[in-house]
Amino acid sequence: MFKMKKDLEELGFVDTRTYQISSALRDLHICISQLDREHLRKVYRHMPSAIDLARLYAKSEGGLNTFEDLDQ
């Protein structure tokens, strides 16, 4: 979460918002990561922006699931 917070600060977000945004993205990534394959595909199909945000968080933090296999 700390790398995402720094990335947001570099974009000009104030400190009071960077924590909330990065925390929300972390929670979203955790939630999506715990889905089984069937439900993960449903999110991918019906809420692609949620996958995009989870990927954004994972790429910022490094070492996390980026769900690239969903694109196949």
Biotite code that builds the C-alpha atoms (Angstrom):
import biotite.structure as struc

atoms = struc.array([
    struc.Atom([0.000, 0.000, 0.000], chain_id="A", res_id=1, res_name="MET", atom_name="CA", element="C"),
    struc.Atom([2.923, 2.330, 0.616], chain_id="A", res_id=2, res_name="PHE", atom_name="CA", element="C"),
    struc.Atom([4.135, 2.388, -2.983], chain_id="A", res_id=3, res_name="LYS", atom_name="CA", element="C"),
    struc.Atom([0.625, 3.240, -4.224], chain_id="A", res_id=4, res_name="MET", atom_name="CA", element="C"),
    struc.Atom([0.365, 5.996, -1.621], chain_id="A", res_id=5, res_name="LYS", atom_name="CA", element="C"),
    struc.Atom([3.643, 7.466, -2.866], chain_id="A", res_id=6, res_name="LYS", atom_name="CA", element="C"),
    struc.Atom([2.493, 7.179, -6.495], chain_id="A", res_id=7, res_name="ASP", atom_name="CA", element="C"),
    struc.Atom([-0.679, 9.103, -5.639], chain_id="A", res_id=8, res_name="LEU", atom_name="CA", element="C"),
    struc.Atom([1.307, 11.790, -3.829], chain_id="A", res_id=9, res_name="GLU", atom_name="CA", element="C"),
    struc.Atom([3.503, 12.165, -6.922], chain_id="A", res_id=10, res_name="GLU", atom_name="CA", element="C"),
    struc.Atom([0.330, 12.770, -8.925], chain_id="A", res_id=11, res_name="LEU", atom_name="CA", element="C"),
    struc.Atom([-0.534, 15.633, -6.609], chain_id="A", res_id=12, res_name="GLY", atom_name="CA", element="C"),
    struc.Atom([-3.038, 14.024, -4.259], chain_id="A", res_id=13, res_name="PHE", atom_name="CA", element="C"),
    struc.Atom([-2.920, 15.340, -0.706], chain_id="A", res_id=14, res_name="VAL", atom_name="CA", element="C"),
    struc.Atom([-1.763, 13.026, 2.058], chain_id="A", res_id=15, res_name="ASP", atom_name="CA", element="C"),
    struc.Atom([-5.199, 12.835, 3.670], chain_id="A", res_id=16, res_name="THR", atom_name="CA", element="C"),
    struc.Atom([-6.622, 11.292, 0.492], chain_id="A", res_id=17, res_name="ARG", atom_name="CA", element="C"),
    struc.Atom([-3.728, 9.098, -0.597], chain_id="A", res_id=18, res_name="THR", atom_name="CA", element="C"),
    struc.Atom([-4.165, 6.801, 2.385], chain_id="A", res_id=19, res_name="TYR", atom_name="CA", element="C"),
    struc.Atom([-7.890, 6.370, 1.789], chain_id="A", res_id=20, res_name="GLN", atom_name="CA", element="C"),
    struc.Atom([-7.510, 5.759, -1.935], chain_id="A", res_id=21, res_name="ILE", atom_name="CA", element="C"),
    struc.Atom([-4.611, 3.325, -1.582], chain_id="A", res_id=22, res_name="SER", atom_name="CA", element="C"),
    struc.Atom([-6.440, 1.513, 1.218], chain_id="A", res_id=23, res_name="SER", atom_name="CA", element="C"),
    struc.Atom([-9.572, 1.153, -0.920], chain_id="A", res_id=24, res_name="ALA", atom_name="CA", element="C"),
    struc.Atom([-7.505, -0.181, -3.825], chain_id="A", res_id=25, res_name="LEU", atom_name="CA", element="C"),
    struc.Atom([-5.730, -2.619, -1.500], chain_id="A", res_id=26, res_name="ARG", atom_name="CA", element="C"),
    struc.Atom([-9.082, -3.876, -0.196], chain_id="A", res_id=27, res_name="ASP", atom_name="CA", element="C"),
    struc.Atom([-10.409, -4.268, -3.734], chain_id="A", res_id=28, res_name="LEU", atom_name="CA", element="C"),
    struc.Atom([-7.321, -6.247, -4.758], chain_id="A", res_id=29, res_name="HIS", atom_name="CA", element="C"),
    struc.Atom([-7.617, -8.503, -1.710], chain_id="A", res_id=30, res_name="ILE", atom_name="CA", element="C"),
    struc.Atom([-11.292, -9.144, -2.416], chain_id="A", res_id=31, res_name="CYS", atom_name="CA", element="C"),
    struc.Atom([-10.756, -9.943, -6.088], chain_id="A", res_id=32, res_name="ILE", atom_name="CA", element="C"),
    struc.Atom([-7.760, -12.140, -5.282], chain_id="A", res_id=33, res_name="SER", atom_name="CA", element="C"),
    struc.Atom([-9.915, -14.326, -3.050], chain_id="A", res_id=34, res_name="GLN", atom_name="CA", element="C"),
    struc.Atom([-12.568, -15.024, -5.690], chain_id="A", res_id=35, res_name="LEU", atom_name="CA", element="C"),
    struc.Atom([-12.818, -18.423, -7.295], chain_id="A", res_id=36, res_name="ASP", atom_name="CA", element="C"),
    struc.Atom([-12.289, -18.650, -11.052], chain_id="A", res_id=37, res_name="ARG", atom_name="CA", element="C"),
    struc.Atom([-16.003, -18.511, -11.914], chain_id="A", res_id=38, res_name="GLU", atom_name="CA", element="C"),
    struc.Atom([-16.671, -15.356, -9.926], chain_id="A", res_id=39, res_name="HIS", atom_name="CA", element="C"),
    struc.Atom([-13.421, -13.771, -11.064], chain_id="A", res_id=40, res_name="LEU", atom_name="CA", element="C"),
    struc.Atom([-14.575, -14.178, -14.664], chain_id="A", res_id=41, res_name="ARG", atom_name="CA", element="C"),
    struc.Atom([-17.938, -12.588, -13.781], chain_id="A", res_id=42, res_name="LYS", atom_name="CA", element="C"),
    struc.Atom([-16.175, -9.541, -12.337], chain_id="A", res_id=43, res_name="VAL", atom_name="CA", element="C"),
    struc.Atom([-13.940, -9.408, -15.408], chain_id="A", res_id=44, res_name="TYR", atom_name="CA", element="C"),
    struc.Atom([-16.939, -9.567, -17.747], chain_id="A", res_id=45, res_name="ARG", atom_name="CA", element="C"),
    struc.Atom([-19.366, -7.285, -15.881], chain_id="A", res_id=46, res_name="HIS", atom_name="CA", element="C"),
    struc.Atom([-17.066, -4.952, -13.927], chain_id="A", res_id=47, res_name="MET", atom_name="CA", element="C"),
    struc.Atom([-13.851, -4.684, -15.940], chain_id="A", res_id=48, res_name="PRO", atom_name="CA", element="C"),
    struc.Atom([-12.940, -1.396, -14.273], chain_id="A", res_id=49, res_name="SER", atom_name="CA", element="C"),
    struc.Atom([-12.668, -3.239, -10.935], chain_id="A", res_id=50, res_name="ALA", atom_name="CA", element="C"),
    struc.Atom([-10.088, -5.552, -12.500], chain_id="A", res_id=51, res_name="ILE", atom_name="CA", element="C"),
    struc.Atom([-8.283, -2.558, -13.992], chain_id="A", res_id=52, res_name="ASP", atom_name="CA", element="C"),
    struc.Atom([-8.057, -0.891, -10.569], chain_id="A", res_id=53, res_name="LEU", atom_name="CA", element="C"),
    struc.Atom([-6.872, -4.093, -8.906], chain_id="A", res_id=54, res_name="ALA", atom_name="CA", element="C"),
    struc.Atom([-4.202, -4.406, -11.612], chain_id="A", res_id=55, res_name="ARG", atom_name="CA", element="C"),
    struc.Atom([-3.150, -0.809, -11.112], chain_id="A", res_id=56, res_name="LEU", atom_name="CA", element="C"),
    struc.Atom([-2.660, -1.472, -7.412], chain_id="A", res_id=57, res_name="TYR", atom_name="CA", element="C"),
    struc.Atom([-0.796, -4.743, -8.013], chain_id="A", res_id=58, res_name="ALA", atom_name="CA", element="C"),
    struc.Atom([1.574, -3.190, -10.532], chain_id="A", res_id=59, res_name="LYS", atom_name="CA", element="C"),
    struc.Atom([2.292, -0.265, -8.236], chain_id="A", res_id=60, res_name="SER", atom_name="CA", element="C"),
    struc.Atom([3.022, -2.457, -5.227], chain_id="A", res_id=61, res_name="GLU", atom_name="CA", element="C"),
    struc.Atom([4.808, -5.217, -7.125], chain_id="A", res_id=62, res_name="GLY", atom_name="CA", element="C"),
    struc.Atom([4.732, -8.948, -6.493], chain_id="A", res_id=63, res_name="GLY", atom_name="CA", element="C"),
    struc.Atom([0.935, -9.186, -6.482], chain_id="A", res_id=64, res_name="LEU", atom_name="CA", element="C"),
    struc.Atom([-1.480, -10.970, -8.776], chain_id="A", res_id=65, res_name="ASN", atom_name="CA", element="C"),
    struc.Atom([-2.202, -8.814, -11.836], chain_id="A", res_id=66, res_name="THR", atom_name="CA", element="C"),
    struc.Atom([-4.860, -11.188, -13.212], chain_id="A", res_id=67, res_name="PHE", atom_name="CA", element="C"),
    struc.Atom([-3.176, -11.251, -16.624], chain_id="A", res_id=68, res_name="GLU", atom_name="CA", element="C"),
    struc.Atom([-4.504, -14.775, -17.245], chain_id="A", res_id=69, res_name="ASP", atom_name="CA", element="C"),
    struc.Atom([-8.000, -13.293, -17.561], chain_id="A", res_id=70, res_name="LEU", atom_name="CA", element="C"),
    struc.Atom([-7.018, -11.724, -20.880], chain_id="A", res_id=71, res_name="ASP", atom_name="CA", element="C"),
    struc.Atom([-6.490, -15.125, -22.499], chain_id="A", res_id=72, res_name="GLN", atom_name="CA", element="C"),
])
